Amino acid sequence: MKATAEKVEKNLVKLTIEVGADEFEKSIQNAYLKNRKHIMIQGFRKGRAPRQIIERFYGKEIFFEDAASELIPSSYDEAVKETAIEPVAQPEIDIVQIESGKDFIYTAEVVVKPEVELGDYKGIQVQKVENTVTDEDVEARLQEAREQNARWESLEEGTIEQGHRVTLDYTGTIDGEEFEGGSNENASLEIGSGTFIPGFEEQLIGMQVGDGKDLEVTFPEDYQDESLQGKEAIFSVVIHDIKAKELPKLDDEFAKDISEFDTLDEYKANVREKLEKAAKDSAKSQMNNDLVAKVTENANIDIPDEMVENEIDSRFNELDQTFRYQGFSLEQYIQFSGITVDKLREDVKDEAYNTVKTRLVLEKIAEVEGIVVEDEDVEKEFESMAEQYDRDVEDVKRDFGLNTDFLKEHLLPQKTIEFLMENAIIEEVAEDAKDDIDVSIEESMEDAKDDADENAAEDA
């Protein structure tokens, strides 16, 4: 096989691939052997006609298409390696010569990874970020733990209030007619959750177990079911049960029940330690993001649309997997939300573009600076993962098996960012300007949790 590459446009390469006549002949014979059982020629049993007879009857070209289909994938892959191009999309194939006894020649036009023109990436100024943990942050996290471990107790008497959880039947009608999806029995609803149509939950306040009532509501103009948008409806409800949330006492017993600690003070100390680690991780992440954004902005790349579309496809696949894990699909989400696929793709296009550009810039910097992931880097990552998920290092390694290429690919951009940070200029925040920096610990915790979840998903 012989292959040559010709640059057609900035990110478009045309490969001319020639496969020897002998190889083409083998593929024709393979095509004959695969298809002969479906061919009937008078005078021969079905599937027994010799190739020469079939070609004489139907023409020599009868097996060309299947022969080409067999040759193209492997010869194209070989040509890509031989010419050292980096395709980012499927090629457009055009047959140039396909004749018995001659070389098989075709062209493959394919979009390739663009050239990256780096700007300044050393000595970039980055403002130092410091997130602090306060007593109020610790107390808020303790209250969250109480909420998560609360019990729901049925009320023997009393009326519905905000925060109560009720069990009820409801039947919805519009102009006296019941509508699809408007009725339910023994439904559970937490008052104040905003789960139901605006005005529904508020009208339940003050009712008792056994009470019935007609609620007048209006569906929002942007309601997901277009047939109900803006419609006035009446819901006949009957209350079966009212539960109030009972929070556990914040004491040593509580700490023992929900953690490995024997005292509340030990548990609080651990909560603070975790919050401080999350705050530190979040501060580091913010500085990294700021630095990478500046370095990426300094670079110049003509990114092919195909790369952006591939990134969007990847995001859609991840989103679909997440939805399916929760019991429904991306298609159902699109149907329920009322948004179109085109609108959803358009909404994430800019973010996908930035993701692709950032990835290309980090790859180029790693190439220029000779940054590689060593075995010791992989070992440290295994240790970090084991600590994060409270597992044995050998168990983590066993999950990955002998193939650590994926992990190395994941670690390379991280190591490149570390290089950039080592060569950055960190600006201290002036004391009189600190009040202008609004970084909440709640955001820090959420960012750290999202990073941990994302890393876990990528490493799984």
Buried (B, 14 or more C-beta within 10 A) or exposed (E): BEBEBEEEEEBBBBBBBBBEBEBBBBBBEBBBEEBBEEBEBEEBEEEEBEBEBBBEEEEBEBBBEBBBEBBBEEBBEBBBEBBEBEBBBEBEBEEEEBEBEEBBBBBBBBBBBBEBEBEEBEEBEBBEBEBEBEEEBBEBBBEEBBEEEEEEEEBEEEBBBEEBBBBBBBBBBBEEEEBEEBBEEEBEBBBEEEEBBEEBBBBBEEBEBEBEBEBEBBBEEEBEEEEBBEBEBBBBBBBEBBBBBEEBEBEBEBBBEBBEBEEBEBBBEBBBEBBBEBBBBBBBBBBBBBBBBBBBEBBEBEBBEBBBBBBBEEBBEBBBEEBEEEEEBBEEBBEEEEEEEEEBBEEBBEEBBBBBBBBBBBBBBBEEBEBEBEEEBBEEBBEEBBEEEEEEBEEBBEEBEEEBEEBBEBBBBBBBBEBBBEEBEEEEEEEEEEEEEEBEBEBBBEBBEEBBEEBEEEBE
